[in-house]
Amino acid sequence: MDTIYINTDGGSRGNPGPAGIGIIFFDDQSKQMHSHKECIGDGTNNEAEYTAIIRALEILLKSKWFADNNLADKKVICRLDSKLVVEQINGNWKVKEARLKDYVTKIRAMVDQMHLHISFVHIPREENSAADALVNLALDEQAKNLNSLT
């Protein structure tokens, strides 16, 4: 397997508000390899989008695929439906909000550390519906758990 595709999404209910992330790893045959959903506390939509990428890279670093492969010939394509986040990570757009600069710096440092070709591409929202569904599932589960306490 030469390429892994990672679809990520993040969102919040309220902006800021309770935030969650969804991540799906696919192989080069479009077969789902792994998925992850998580509530990340309160945050904005953009903070959730960035956190999803960071968590995806952390998962990748711990993966058997990363540990067992000659990375020189391997590629990772991260697919997001947030054009803003993609363009900021790729350095095409300025990061105006100071608190978001730390996310971009961390992501770029992680990419450099991995010594792997990683690209970030924008995809239409409808092509990211599975990752979006994970975000909403995580947030729904959290809301249900909180409501059961009251």
Secondary structure, DSSP 8 states (H G I E B T S, - for coil): --EEEEEEEEEESSSSEEEEEEEEEE-TTS-EEEEEEEEEEEE-HHHHHHHHHHHHHHHHHHSHHHHHS-GGG-EEEEEES-HHHHHHHTTSS---SHHHHHHHHHHHHHHHHHTSEEEEEE--GGGGHHHHHHHHHHHHHHHHHHHHT-
